[in-house]
Amino acid sequence: MTTRPKGWIAPLAVLALAAAACRAPSVVLPPGEGIGRAELEAHVRFLASDEMRGRMTGSPESERAAAYLAAALKEAGVAPAGAAGGYLQEVPVVRSVTRALPTLEITTRDGRVVTAEAGADFDAPSDAKSAGPVPVIVAASPGAMPEKADAAKALFVDASTAGRRQWLRDAGLGEAAGFAILFRPGSDERREKAAALPPPSRLRLDGAAAARRPGWVDLHGPVLALFRAGDVASVKLVNAVELERVPSHNVVGIVRARASAEDAKAIVLTAHYDHIGVVRSTGAAEPAAGADTVYNGADDDASGVAAVLEIAEELAAGPAPARPVVVVLVTGEEIGLLGTEAYLDAPVVPLDRTAANLNFEMVGRPDPLAGGPGVLWLTGFELSNLGPAFAAASLRIVADPHPEQNFFRRSDNIAFVRRGIVAQSLSSYSLHADYHRPSDEADKLDYAHMETTTRAAFNAVRLLAEGAIEPAWVGEPPSVR
């Protein structure tokens, strides 16, 4: 018998699990009544099982979750909207991997060559690019700052963090992008040289590096003194860092509008299926023997994903809506909304034809401050016309009872807001103690609450999908700086 790694799920088993969690298409029920706790629970228990190891973006388990969700959408009758006629949309996630310790070669004004040691004489971040030999501009005062960036020169700014930023700002150099290498003072004393390669960087979207601040090389001890004395003629930095692509996908489907409304603006439903993986040993604090090391993420956000799946299935089972409804189950929320940003860069329906985004985040447990079981709250309730419209329709959707937590800006909806789209999140998160803990388990969710709130959310979506609400901000669009 061929052995399989822990958590391995055969493709046919994925399809079977998805099918088991979906209703038979021949069953005809009143709108919303087809949403049941058994189906919601089945989705949550699959996604939040220990075998899924916390669904960290880029992990094999994350890709397994994507396959499950794609199968679930297919069984639900939701049309594919991903690549090559399928449900998967690639999210171009990369990380920086250092292949060798960086080297810094310094040529002094009298022709000596000084080879600096990584860690002891300098520290180079992963986003510092190899360059040189290039001459160095030494700026020890605001008046010594260059008038413009020069890709053929390095820049050493001898100032504190606050001073450096002020000098750059006053010189009109922004973040100092455009120089070959950037240097700044580190420690006055030489430090212990690096003995190991740095770990890979955080995951990010490929191409996003240009939007980040450029990396500064820190100088220490005698090498720092050389720069300060103006004794450096040229420098050469070799930073052996490569970008490594990490397999990652959103799961995307669409419930198409009726033919008479093909040009109608779309409603986008989102929830993130990623979570934060497993407890990692730091060497200083080993997990205790037998300790739970899996961040299951049942409420965050397997619950939201389950709700979106059931709403999508209910929409697909009924008559075609007046507006297309795009379903986007995203990865990478926990590490910076990566999946949502990737979707917005390549949307199924152009953004100028997207009316609103309704995001589902942590809907698995009641919030007593919102009214208890069966009640959802809407982030930014007062910012748009959606909350009042839902209330007028007698839906149990209320204002966010935790305004001090600023949840409006803490989930995938905010990426849509930045692109000019009305976007808010539905939740019932009660600030429970299991947030981002291994204790966020499927057994702790209230599935009767989920059934009631998912039906209410379906009716909210149906109002939007039928054009009964024209989404709009109240007053000026919210600032998201």
Secondary structure, 3 states (H helix, E strand, C coil): CCCCCCCCCCHHHHHHHHHHCCCCCCCCCCCCCCCCHHHHHHHHHHHCCHHHHHHECCCHHHHHHHHHHHHHHHHHCCEECCHHHCCEEECCEEEEEECCCCEEEEEECCCCEEEECECCCEECCCCCCCEEEEEEEEECCHHHCCCCCCCCCEEEECCCHHHHHHHHHHCCCCCCCCCCEEEEECCCCCCCCCCCCCCCCCCEECCHHHHCCCCCEEECHHHHHHHHCCCEEEEEEECCEEEEEECCEEEEEEECCCHHHCCCCEEEEEEECCECCECCCCCCCCCCCCCCCECCCHHHHHHHHHHHHHHHHHHHHCCCCCCCEEEEEECCHHHCCHHHHHHHHCCCCCHHHEEEEEEECCCCCCEHHHCECCCEEECCHHHECHHHHHHHCCCCEEECCCHHHCHHHCCCHHHHHHCCCEEEEEECCCCCCCCCCCCCCHHHCCHHHHHHHHHHHHHHHHHHHCCCCCCCECCCCCCCC
